[in-house]
Amino acid sequence: MAERLIDAKGLHTYYGSSHVLRGIDFHVDRGETIGLMGRNGMGKSTLLKTLMGLVPAREGTVTVAGKDVTSRPSYEIAQLGIAYVPEGRGIFGNLSVKENLVMAARPGTRGQRDWTYDRVLDTFPRLAERIHHGGQQLSGGEQQMLTIGRALMTNPDVLILDEATEGLAPLIAREIWRICSLIRESGISSVIVDKNWKHVTQVTDRNVILVKGEVAYEGTSKALRSQPMLLDQYLGV
């Protein structure tokens, strides 16, 4: 049986009086890549923030590697092997590319050091070319690469990537999808949020679609691609 790294049960999350997540069950097993999809405002980012402890769940539980983290601070959840790449990236603009990477470096939960500084630069040659540039000097695509690279420097068990390619030029977006494939091949579990279901389903094993804060669909990438009517119903503009 697969090792369950994240297991959320019955999550209800609110912003004030606004009921956003409505009884969501969601899990991530070791080695699997999950696409989290849905139209804008359906609760995708709220689910990720709830998993990371950034927005508290009013009801339900979240466990990471078997430990209940429902009311734990975000830094403790991160220390259990969860790396979060938020929408908006959140790099340190006053630090150089090198400083952004080195400050995050640490072994993983099992002592693994698979993702080193040199490996990240080999994976992201654009960052190597701009190693001494400040974070604020990078393009949007380069900032996204830096944020993913910084997350990998923590040698995570799970990488959560919110809005993977939003606002990026097509050429840069293709590079991000290449990186997502490499991360999958490396054995790190991933949760990927992106609007481009065709690209998402090329790199994921399983997909979850949210509609108004509830799970409307869950299934394999192959099964989802074979259901154009369902894609149009839940993801069509």
N, C-alpha and C positions, 0 to 999 in steps of 0.2 A: 504494500500500500504506500502511495506517495506521501512524503513528509509534508505536512501542512505548515507553511511558514506564516501566513496571515489567515485568520479565521474570524470573520465578523458575523454576528448573529443578531437579527431583529433590530437593526439600527434605526432610530428615530432622531433626527437632528433638526434643530430649529434655528432660525435667525430672528430673535425676538419672538413675535407671535406667528411668524411665517414657518409653516411646517414643510421642510424641504425633503428630507429623507423619510420614507414611510415604510419602515419594517424591512429594510434591505438585509439580505444574507449575501455575503461575498467572501470568496476565499482564493488564496494563491498557494499552489503547491511548489515544492522545490523543482526548478528546472523548466517551469512552464511560463509562456508569454501570453498575456491576456490583453485583449483590446477592450477598452471601456468606451462605449459609444452612446450617442443620443444627440438630439438637437440641443441648441443653446438653452440654458436654464432648466435642464432636466435633473440636475443634481450631481453631475460627474465630478466637478471640482470639490463640491461639498463632501462627497464620499471620500475622496482622497485626503482632504483636510481632516475629516473625522478619523480616518485610519491613522493619521500622523499625530493626532492629539491637538491639532491647531484649532479645531472647532469641536467642543464637547458634545458627545451624544447624550440626549436626555433619557433615552432608553436603549437597551441592547448592550452587547459586549464586543470587545475586540481583543483577540489574543494574538501574540507574535511569538512564534517558536514555543507555543504551549504556555506562555506567560500572559496573564491578564493585564492588559495595559490600558483598559478603558478610561481610567482617570489619571493616567500617568502623563508627565510632561513630555513634550516632543523630543527633547534631547535624549531621554531615556529610551524612547522608541527607536530613535536613530541608532543608538548604541547596540540595539538588538539586531542590527544588520539591515535596516531599511533606509535607503537613500531616496530623497525626494527632490525632483527637479520641477520647481513650481512654474506655473504660467507667469510670465514676466521675468523669469530667469534668476534674478536675485544675486548676481555676481557683485563682487566688491570693486566698484569702479575706480577707487583710489589705489588699488593694488595692481601689480603687473600680472600678466598671464601666469608667469612662473610662481609668483607669490600666491595667487588664487589656488593653484594646484597643490603646492607644497604644504600649505596650511591645513589642507584636508587629509593629508596622507596618514593612514593608519592600517594596521592589519584587520582582517575581518573577524567574525565571531568564532571561527575555527582556526584562527591564526594565519589564515591564508593571506599571501601578499602577491596575488596573481597580477593585479593591476598596479604597476609601478609607474613612476614619473616617465621613464623612457618608453614604456609600452603605450601610455596615453599619447605621448608626442608622436610615436610611430603610427598610431591609429588616427590621430588628428594632425596631419602635416601642416595644415593652415595655422594651427596654434604654435607649432615649432617655428614657423616663419615669423611669428609675432610675439615671441616669448617674452620680450622686454617691454612690450606695449602695455599701457594701462588698460584696464577693463573697459573704461569709458571710450577708448579709442577704437574698439572693435565694432564691426558691423553686427547687425542683429543675428545673422547666421553664425558668425564667429563666437558671439556671446553664448548662443545655444550650445555650440560645441564645447566651449569652456565650462559651462554649467554641467553638461553630461560628463566631461572629463573629470571635473572636480568630484562629482558623485562617485565615479568609478575608483577614484583614489582612496575612498573609504573601504574598498573591497566588500561591497554589500552582498547580501544574500538576495535582496529584492531591490530593483530600481523602479521607482514610480516616476513616470514622465508625463506631465500635464501639458497638453497642446504642443505636441512634438514639433510640428512644422508650421504653426500659425504665423502668418505674415512673412514667411521666408520665400525668397526667389526659388523657382523650380529647380535650378541647378543645386542650390544649397539644400533644398528639401530632399533631393535624391541622395545627397551625402548623409543626411541624418538617417534616412531609411537604411542606408548601407551600414551605418554604425549600429542601428537597432538589430540588424541581422547578425553582426559580429558579437554583440552582447548576448544574444540568444545562443549562438554557437558556443560561447564561453561557459555556458551553464548557469549564468545569473538569471533568476526569475525577473520578469518585467510586467508592469502594468502600463499600457500606453493609451493615452487619450489623444485622439486626432480626428478631424472631420473627414479625412480621406479614407473611406472604408476600404477602397481597393488596395491601397498601400498597407493599411493596418492588417487586413486579412492575409497579406502575403508574408507577414513576419510573426503572426500570432498562432497559438494553438487553439485558443478558446476565446469567445467573445461574449460580452455582457452588454445589453442595450438597456438604458434607463429611459423611462417615460414618466414624467411628473413624480420623480423621486421613488419610483418602484422599478423592479426588474421586470421588463416586458419580454425579454428574450435572453436565453443563454444556450450556447451551442458551439460546435467546432467551426473553424474558419471555412472548411470545405462545405459544411452544411449551410452556413450563412450565405456564402457566395451562390449557392444553388437556389436561393429563394428571392428572386428579384422583387416580387410583390411585397414581401416582408421588408426588404431594404427600402423600398419606396415608401412604405407605410410609416416606418419608424425613423428613417434618415433622410428621406427626400425633402427637397426645399419646397 
